Amino acid sequence: MEADAELDGGTMDCGSGLLLLLTRRMREIDPGQLMLIRTQERSVPPDLSDWGRLAGHAIISSTAAGPDGPWEVVVRRDGSNESAQANITVDSVFSSGTATPIGSRLWLYSNFHCNLACTYCCAESSPSAAPRLLPVGLALSATEEFRDLGGAEVIVTGGEPFLHPDLGPMILGLAALLPVTILTNGMIFDRGRRREALLSMPRDRVVLQISLDSAGPTLHDRHRGIGTHAKALAGMALARELGFTVRVAATLHDDEAVSAAALTVLLDSLGVDEQHRIIRPVAKQGFALEGQPVTVDSLEPEPTLTVDGVWWHPVAVNDPAMQVATSPLPVGTALDTIRDTLAVQDAARREGRRHVFRCA
């Protein structure tokens, strides 16, 4: 039987990257065409049987070269998964009640180098990290397409975005298309060309989200570096003085929750509105040796574009199992891959399954 396309899964299983890889590759063939999947992992053939049924594709054959593999599975794309997408929302899969609808918010990694090397940085950013700069033209093209698809806002993160040499023109262009939030440590936009870039940004279209992990310097400086707490507070004050709306985001390990109460008191005294406060957990990604494990099964998707492709969520941009597309454009194709994956997860949930695959 001659397949129309082939996929070599190697030793990957459905919980370590094969799910998204297979989902995006199936979109590259037409309904009725065949995909030959090669694998050295014995859990994959039975998992693919479940996946095919849930995704609406047909398993045509499954053969093994021997008792220990390798295995070959032939799948026919039947196309029924796309029709299921229309009724899929993040809430239907994750049941959080607060999820952001797919296609309403897009994350852009402007760069990956940073003036800090925070102990829990999911992106492994530091002064020595490769910049991996997002070109302004690419950022604008992606955002224009996203807007035309119904997108509502863009979030620019890094690295430290204010290290991007063309951040000013980038934000001006983005803000003309959609409202923008910039995630920053607030420490380096107080002078020179970075201050000029900040001053050029429209106050009614740009929000600054500044990281502050604790009311006092001890916890914040432990994770981000000595003296960074005071500099973050100074950055907050400058941004507000210049007329920007400032959000404050704290990243806390589970055993640091007591810091949240003291931080609340501080933000009350500074007049930071409650709707502009965010407390998020540490994800076990990047530099973080501890924190909450995240997978495609447990993490609500937040489509994230880097110069290297599109990812399931901004905390997982260095995790190959979370890569949705190897090219940043077109954005619509990546969104469809995410919706395909959610459709399978939703089908599994309706069957009473907590996870789609045994190995996940």
N, C-alpha and C positions, 0 to 999 in steps of 0.2 A: 504494500500500500504506500503510495507516494504522497508525502505531506507537502503542503503549500509553504510551510515555515517550520523552523526547528528552534528549540530552546534547550540549551544545556544547563541544567540546574546544578550540576556538580554535587557537592555535599550539602547544599542549602536545604533546609526543610521549610515548611510553610510558615513557621514562626520566626525564621531568620532571614527573610528577604524574598523568598520565592513567591509569596502571595502577591505583592505589588509588582514584582517583575513579570509574573504570569499575566496579571490583570492588564498591564499596559501593553504587553506583547499581543494578547488576544485582540486588542482594539486595532492592531495593525493588519489583521486579515479580515476578509469579508465573511459575512454569514454564509455557512455552507462549506467553507474551506477548513482544512485540517492543520493542526499544530502537533508536531512530534516533540514530546518532552522527554529528555534523557535525564536520569537521576541516579546517584549512587547512594541515596538515603532511603532506607527501607520503609520509613513512615510515609513517604510521599505518595506512592500509588494508592493506598487506601484513602489517604486524605484527599487526593484528587477526585476520587469517586464521590465523596461528599461534596467537594467544591463544585464539581460539574453539575450535580443535581441542584445545588443551591443557586449557582450562577446562571443556570439555564443553558448549559452547554452539554454535549453528549460525549461520554467516554466511548470511543470506538473499539479500542483494544488496549490491553495491558500485558506486557510480556517481560520475562526476566531471562538474562543470559545464564543464570545459575541460581542456586539457593541464596547466595549473598549478593545477587545483582551482578552488574547494573541492570536497571529497569528502563523500559521504554513505554510511554503512555501516549496514545494518539487521541486527541480531543477535536471534536468538530464544533466550531463556533455556530451556535444556533440563533444568537442575536436577541434572545428574549430578555436578557439582563437589562438592555437599554430601555425597554418598555417599563421595567420595574423601577427605573430611576425616578420617574415623575413623582412617585409617592414617598421618596426617601428623604428624611431629614436627619440631622445629627441627633436630635432628641429621640427619634424613633429607635435609634441604635443604642445610645448611651443613657437615655432616660434621666438626664440631669435637669431638664426643665429650664436651663439657662444657656444652652449652647448657641453659638453664633451660626446662623444659616450658611451652608456652603455657598460660596460665590458672593458673599456680602463684604468680606474683609480679606485683603491680601497683604502678606508680610513680604518686605524686601530687605535682604541683607545687603546693605550698601558696601560693606567691607568686613574684613575679619581681624585686622590688627587693632590693638587697643593700647592706651597708655597705662592700663592696669592689667593684672593677671589674677583675677578673682579665683578663689579656691574652688568654686563650684561652677565655673563658667561652662555652659553646655557647648559652646562653640569653640572652646579651647583658644580663646583670643588672648593675646598678650602683646607686649612691644615687639617680640621677635616673631610673631605669627606672620605668615604670608598675607599681604593685603587682600588679594582676591577681589579687587575693586569691581563693583557693578558699574558698567558704563552708563552714562546719563541717557544716551539714546535708547539703550535696552530697557532701562527703568521706565522711561516715558512710553515706549511702545507697549510694554506689558501692561502698564496702568491704563493706557487708552483702550486696549482690548478689553481689559477687565471692566472698565467703566461701561463700555458698550455691551458687555454681557450682563449688566445690572449691578456691578459692584458698587459699594457704598463708601468704603474708606480704605486707606493704605497706611500701613505701619512700617516705618523705616527703622531698622535695628542694625546691630553689628556684633562684634567689634564695637568701636566707638565711632558713630557716624560722623562726628565733627573732625575726624582724621581724614575723611574722604576729601581730596583736594577740590572737588567740584560739587560739594554738598549744596552750596547756595543755589547755583543754577538748577540742580536736580530738584530741590524742594520747591523752588518757584514753579518749575514745570509740572511737578506732581500736584501741587496745590491748585493749579489752574484746572486740573482734571477732577480731583477728589479731595476731601478733607484728609489731612496728614497728621499722624502722631509720630514723633521722633523719640526713640528710646536712647537716653544718654546718661552718663555718670555726672554730667553737669560741671565738669572740672576744667574744661579747656576752651570754652567759648567766651572768655572774658576779655580777650585782647586780640589785636592783629586781624588777620584775614578771617579768622573763625568768628570773631565778634562782628565783622562786617557781614559775613554770611548770615549770622543770626539776625542782625538788624534788617536785612533785606527780606525776611520771611513775613508773609501776611499774618497778622495776629488772629484774624477771624477764620483762618483756614489751617493753622498749624498749632498743635498742642505739643508741649514738651513733657515727656514722662521721665522723671529723674529718680535714680535708684538711691534709696536710703533705708538701710536694714535695721536701724535701731535708734532709739531716742538719744542715747549717749554714744561716745566714740568706740567703746570697747568692742562690741560685737561687730559693728560695721568695719572697723579698722582691722579686726582679726582676719576677716575674709577678703578685704579689698586693699589693705595697705595702710600703714601709719599715716595719719593726717588726712585721709580721704574723707572722713566724716565731716570735718570742718569745711573742706572744699566743696562738698556736695551741698551743704547748707548755704554756702556763699553763692553757688550757682543757682540754687532755687530762688534766693533773694533777688539776684540780678535778673533772672528771667521774668519774675513777677513784676519787678520794677519797670522792665521794658514792655510790659503789657501782655505777656503771654499767659495763657492758661497753663498751669503746672499740675500734672498728676505726680503722685509719689508712689513708688513701687518698692516693697520690701520682699526680699527673698530669704526664707527662713527654713532651717532644718526643723524636724518635728520637735526636738528637745529645746528649741529656741522660741517656742510659742509665747512664753511669758514676756518676751520682748515686745510683742505686738501691743500689749496693754499700755506700756510706757510710751510706745511710739504714737499711739492714739492720743494720749495726753499732749504730746509735743505738737502733733499736727493740728489739734484743736487750738492750741495757743498761737500757732502760725496762721490760723484762718484758712487752712486747706479744707475745702468742702469734702464731705464724706464720699460723694460720688467720684471723687478724684483720688481715692486711696485704693491701693491694690496690695494684698498680701498673697504671695504665691509660694508653693513648696519648692524645695530643691529637687530637680530631676537627676536621676543617676545616669548622667550623660557627660561626655567631655571630661573636664577635670574632676568632676564630682565622683568621689569614691563611695559615697553614701547618698541616700535620697530615695525618692520614689521611682521604682522601675517603670519604664514606659514602653509600650508596644502599640502597634496598629490596633490591636484589640481593645486597649485600655485608654488610649489617648484620643480625645476628640480632635478631628482634623482642623488645622488652621493652615491653609495652603501658603507655602513659603517659597519664594523665589530667590535663588542665589545665581551668581555668574555660572555656576556649574550645573544648574538644573532646578527642579522643583521638588519640594520635600513635604512630607505629611504635616509637619509641625515645626515651629521655630526652635524648639529645644532639641530637635533630633537631626540637625543638618550635617552632622558628622557620622550618622548611623546609616550604613548602606541599606539596612532593612526598611528604612523609612523613606527611601527615594522614590518619588512618584514618576519623575521624568528626567532624562539625561540632558535635556535641552530646556532653557528657560521659556522658550516660545514654541508653539502657541500656548497661552494660558488655558484656553478652553479645553484642549486635549487633556491637560493635567487635571482639571476639574472633573472631566468625565471619568477619568481613571479613579479618582477618589469616590465619585458617586457609584461607580461599578462595585468598588470594594464595600461601600456602605450597604449596597443592595444585598450583597452576600451576607454581611453581618446581620442585617435586618431579617433576612430569611432564617438565619440560624437562631436569632432571638425568638422568632415566632414559633420555632420548634422546641423552645425551652432550653436551648444551648447557651451556656455562658460564653463560650468561645467557639469559633468556627471550626478550629482544628485541634486535634488532640495534642499536637506538638507545640501549639501556640501558647 
